Amino acid sequence: MVMRLRFIHLLLGFILSFLFAWVVGNLFGDSIVTYVWDQDLDLLVVTPDSIHQHRSEGWASTKVGKHGVNVIPDIKRLSCLKIAIWGDSHVEGYCVDDNEKVSEVFSDLAKEYYKNEIIGFSIGLSRNKLADYYVNIPKYDKLCHSIIAHFIILPRLIDASPIIKNDANFCNFISSPNYQLNKSNWSPPQNRLRYFLAKYNLNFIWIIARDIASNINLRFKLGPVESEKNTPKHEHQYSVDAWNFLLTHLRKQSPSFPIIIVYCPEVAVIKGGTLVSTDPDGKYAELFKRACSEHNIDFINMADEFNENYRQTGKLPRGFPNSRPSMGHMNAVGQRLVAEAILKYTRENILRKVGNDIHSN
Amino acid sequence: MIFTQINFIIFFIVVLVFIIIVKNNRARKIFLLISSYYFYAYWDYRFVSLLFIYTVVNYAVGFFLSKTDVTNTRKALLTLNLIFNLGVLGIFKYYNFFISSFEVMLAPLGWHLKTLNIILPIGISFYTFHTLSYTIDLYKRKIEVCKDFLDFALFVAFFPQMVAGPIVRASEFLPQLKISHNINWENAATGFRQFTLGLFKKVFIADRLAMFVDYNFENAGLFDCTTTWLAVAAYSIQIYCDFSGYSDMAIGIARIMGYSLPQNFNFPYISKSISEFWHRWHISLSTWIRDYLYIPLGGSKQGRIRTYINLIFTMIIIGLWHGAAWNFIFWGGFHGVALAINRLWASRGERGSAVGGGFILSKITSWGLTMVVVMIGWVFFRAKDFQQASLILRQMFIPEMGIAWISPFVVSALLGATIVHLWEVLAPENDLAPIDAWYTPAVLFSLIWMVLIFHPTGFNPFIYFQF
């Protein structure tokens, strides 16, 4: 009798704890991102009409629209002028709420000058590099028709360099035997499993499985363990030749409309006990800027804006209370600063208002 | 391998299955010894020989001590044993520290000693104390000699407690090895409960707090006063959960196998005096130091001034035991002075009488003062050097402008810790998850889920592994 009671306690305990984990996972865990094939774009995008909840960094929800565009339900249906904002996870913006994302802030700010005649929309995917936009810019140009400029958010200069491992999202930029741009067929790992778990809000199981898979290190061999040699991820750290090659091809992808690279370095960042305001890649950024201008691509360096904003307000452009201040993804402050810079550039270089009409340059 | 890794879980399951299947006590002990040596070699096989040498030397000393009643011979044996144990510990742990610290003084004498490229063997501070407790108790005739080499070797190398405690006395553990321990439901349940609580404290609380604390200390002085106080409070919880969590896991693992290890922590943060704190914090170390150092020095029996000196000296040794660095020595001395002051205050008796609300207020004040002293001590314990410690303390007490960072998890952890400790104060007889309650499995499984879901990425070794 006692043994039977104990087994029942264990079973009940497991069931109750499973329910508890389900609740906790849904409240405090990141939801699972699932992907579908977009026929119009001929690539995988985040499942439309899904809501992604992000809790690991920041505390936010993102409503996903069609064609991999956040917030806007269907970008194809909007007839107004559009600014496309490209990027990686910074532009994906899962860490900030929809109204704090760079594209939404831009659209909001632009209303003051242009009412609803122009909006910004963002296409971001974690791990995107500069070469990935070479593949995707023409697809969205064809989809939307009224894109008048492409802004590419570049958080690191290294994202413009060739890579060794062919694991890019959409385009592998390699340098051996010579510079090449090879299209890549990216697919998210375990998409079917993601779908199944997402359907029943079992994101906590996905979190556990993902963490175990990425951190498991089953070693039973005796120590000591030799430390792994650091293999460089990028063959050529910074090469002007590599940049020229990539920028030449990138420029061709949108011949009629401007491409602007918005460089968002890690400045106003806490490192080694001080607040670092200098970009360690600053001199390379100048070289990159020169390379961009040679290819008719404009370059905005956000370093000064980030530093000045910190000096004036004490607010850092990156980091969240549940991560680390100044590190990680851009927070609402950083997103706003970038949106303001994009708007300023758009007003000064792309649009001029004539009466009540808006004409592009 | 550490207790929170899957490798260890697999290892432990194998050990457990063997113990369940094999009923013969001797066979079990042989397997446990092999497993313990494998556990140690998993870190670095080269130091298995050191562990074996420790075992052989201490066993031999014990053997010879049991064979003679001549006082001088026994003294000589004990002295040699102390020189060996503390000498090996000193070379591995303190040689470089003393050379680099005293280089300034030695250089004018023409002595230019070089530091050595030494790896600190994991757990050496702990198993040195294990073996010393054996030989000293044997010398004092408090225990009988352990004739069985297998038992003694297992006492030294027993994997649950070898690398980070609790520090187990020979008198507590050796008798357990003589009896065959069958895995039974009660031990398994009790052990599992303690292991799970320890796992939760270490992975969910301590490792996550570490991310906040590390960043604050690395960038000491940049954050504002509130954030800095939060970081120090967070470290207080982190080190408690890290160390007591490990102890709980070690005790739980041993209990599952049927062995009993001493409890190492007893809610130290409800202490109302620094003296009480040291009765509740790292109990196995503080009692070891009390019995084998403080009391032999005279304890409190040789007058007030000598008592204070003994207290301060003993605590400095405790600081030094924790690490070969001046901030640890300072931390120990700081606690020693606090203990001396506490003793002085206590010896002057109660000032007036406090009843009712006044009594409660007095207790709260005592508790608050104790916590401030302990937290200030932790600043020195955690800081990499005095400069970092001074930056932290300055920001705590002479605040300047800085970056504000109020982490929701840290605040929640502090609130949770407060509630748990309040519960202990107000209802000490009521466990939050008693072993025989129907809901305890649900609580324990839920804690495991929390550990799995919110497992921090990156490797966070146990803090006390470095000692």
Interface residues (C-beta under 8 A of the other chain):
Chain A: M3 R6 H9 L10 L12 G13 F14 L16 S17 F18 F20 A21 V24 G25 F28 G29 F204 I207 I208 D211 I212 S214 N215 I216 N217 L218 R219 F220 L222 G223 P224 I270 K271 G272 G273 T274 L275 G314 L316 P321 N322 R324 P325 S326
Chain B: Q5 I6 N7 I10 F11 Y38 A41 Y42 W43 D44 Y45 R46 W185 M211 Y215 E218 N219 A220 G221 L222 I403 W405 I406 S407 P408 F409 W438 Y439 T440 P441 A442 V443 L444 F445 S446 I448 W449 M450 L452 I453 F454 H455 T457
